[in-house]
């Protein structure tokens, strides 16, 4: 029984690099257009992920500046006047 040798010609296989982008859209799910767009994207088998709305909390400095801007502060001449005003 003889052995057969197989030689393969060197072939170069190039992987196709698929670049995907991420887009962020605001869609009103309650409107008919928004519902139609979501249905269309799902029909195209596009990955749709809903991201919950996250409100950023203001820093204490930003809140205090907002209080000053809207007049929610009181000024006192001394600490004793402040204590009298607070009923302490």
C-alpha positions in Angstrom: 0.0 0.0 0.0 1.5 3.3 -1.0 1.2 6.5 0.7 -0.2 9.4 -1.2 0.9 12.8 -0.3 -1.4 15.7 -0.7 -0.1 19.2 -1.1 -2.3 22.2 -0.9 -1.5 25.4 -2.7 -1.3 28.2 -0.3 -4.5 30.1 -0.4 -5.1 33.3 1.4 -8.5 33.7 2.9 -9.4 37.3 3.7 -12.0 37.8 6.3 -14.5 40.5 5.4 -14.4 43.1 8.1 -17.9 44.2 8.8 -18.0 47.5 10.6 -21.2 48.3 12.4 -22.2 51.6 13.7 -24.4 52.4 16.7 -27.0 55.1 16.3 -29.1 56.6 19.0 -32.6 57.7 18.0 -35.5 59.2 20.0 -38.7 57.5 18.9 -42.1 58.3 20.2 -43.5 54.8 20.7 -47.0 56.1 21.2 -47.3 57.6 17.7 -48.3 55.6 14.6 -45.1 56.6 12.9 -42.9 55.5 15.8 -44.7 52.2 15.9 -44.4 51.7 12.2 -40.6 52.5 12.3 -40.0 50.0 15.1 -42.0 47.3 13.2 -40.0 48.1 10.1 -36.7 47.8 11.9 -37.7 44.5 13.5 -38.8 43.2 10.0 -35.3 44.0 8.7 -33.9 42.1 11.8 -32.1 45.1 13.0 -31.2 44.8 16.7 -33.3 47.4 18.5 -32.5 48.1 22.1 -34.5 50.4 24.3 -32.4 52.4 26.7 -34.2 53.9 29.7 -34.2 57.6 30.2 -31.8 58.5 33.0 -31.9 62.0 34.5 -28.7 63.3 35.7 -28.9 64.7 39.2 -27.7 68.3 39.7 -24.7 68.9 41.9 -25.3 70.7 45.2 -23.5 73.8 43.8 -25.8 73.8 40.7 -28.9 73.4 43.0 -27.7 76.3 45.2 -27.1 78.5 42.2 -30.6 77.6 41.0 -32.0 78.6 44.4 -30.3 82.0 44.2 -31.4 82.5 40.6 -35.1 81.9 41.5 -35.1 83.8 44.8 -35.5 80.9 47.2 -33.0 82.3 49.7 -33.2 84.6 52.7 -30.4 87.0 53.8 -29.8 87.9 57.4 -27.7 90.5 59.0 -26.4 88.2 61.7 -26.7 84.7 63.1 -28.9 86.0 65.9 -31.4 87.4 63.3 -31.4 84.0 61.5 -32.1 82.2 64.8 -35.0 84.6 65.6 -36.4 84.1 62.1 -36.3 80.3 62.5 -37.7 80.5 66.0 -34.7 79.0 67.7 
